[in-house]
Amino acid sequence: MLRIATAFLITTALAGCATPAVFRDPTSGQVAQCNATTPGIFPIIAQHEIDNCSLAYAKMGWVKQ
């Protein structure tokens, strides 16, 4: 039973990889990418970092690609 629980936790932790977000400035054409600095074993925290970065670019008028 312990093996099953351990395998489930490892699989769950590794499955939730956060996807980077790419933004473009419509006036200059400059491109920026939001990535997470948190290791992939913490997908919820990593996604939160990307969401915060995305919100900052959106507030500046950048367009998500």
QUIQUI-V194570 format. One record per pair of residues at least 12 apart in sequence whose C-alpha atoms are under 6 Angstrom apart, sorted by sequence separation. I is the first residue (numbers start at 1). J is the second residue. If there is no record, write none. Layout:
i	j
I	J
I	J
This chain:
i	j
21	33
21	34
36	49
20	34
36	50
20	35
35	50
34	50
34	53
17	40
18	43
17	43
14	41
16	43
13	41
18	47
25	62
24	62
23	62
24	63
23	63
23	64
22	64
23	65
22	65
